[in-house]
Amino acid sequence: MKMLHERYKIPFQFIADRGAKITQSYNVYLTEEHPDHDQFQVNHAIPSKFLINKEGKIAWQYIGKKEDRPPIEMLIEAIDNNL
C-alpha cells in the first residue's frame, strides 16, 4: 500500500497521532484537567493543523474549536505561502 504522499505525489508527509504524543506536546490535547474539556467527552485533540518546515519549526498553525475544521482552500493557501 502506498503512503498518501506517494499516491498523490505530494512532496511532504501527513502524520496521524494515534497515541496523542504529538498533540500533547503541542498543547492541543484536552484532558479532564483542561478548562475547555467537556466532562461528557473522552480525552481528545483540539482540531488543529500544523505545517512544519524543513528546519523543524512551525511555519503555520490552525487551532480550532471543538468541531472546527479549516477549509481545504485555507490549507492549500498556507502550504503555498509558507513552505
Backbone hydrogen bonds, N-H to C=O, Kabsch-Sander energy under -0.5 kcal/mol:
donor,donor_aa,acceptor,acceptor_aa,energy
6,E,3,M,-0.6
7,R,3,M,-2.7
8,Y,4,L,-2.1
9,K,6,E,-0.6
10,I,5,H,-2.1
18,R,16,A,-0.6
20,A,17,D,-1.5
24,Q,20,A,-1.7
25,S,21,K,-1.8
26,Y,22,I,-1.8
27,N,24,Q,-1.2
28,V,23,T,-2.7
30,L,28,V,-0.5
30,L,44,H,-3.6
31,T,29,Y,-0.6
34,H,31,T,-1.5
37,H,34,H,-1.7
39,Q,37,H,-0.6
41,Q,38,D,-2.5
44,H,30,L,-1.5
46,I,28,V,-3.6
49,K,62,Y,-2.4
51,L,60,W,-2.8
52,I,50,F,-0.6
53,N,51,L,-0.5
53,N,57,K,-2.8
56,G,53,N,-2.2
59,A,51,L,-3.1
59,A,57,K,-0.6
60,W,51,L,-1.2
62,Y,49,K,-2.7
64,G,47,P,-3.1
64,G,62,Y,-0.6
68,D,65,K,-0.8
74,M,71,P,-0.9
75,L,71,P,-1.5
76,I,72,I,-2.5
77,E,73,E,-2.3
78,A,74,M,-2.2
79,I,75,L,-2.4
80,D,76,I,-2.8
81,N,77,E,-2.4
82,N,78,A,-1.6
83,L,79,I,-2.1
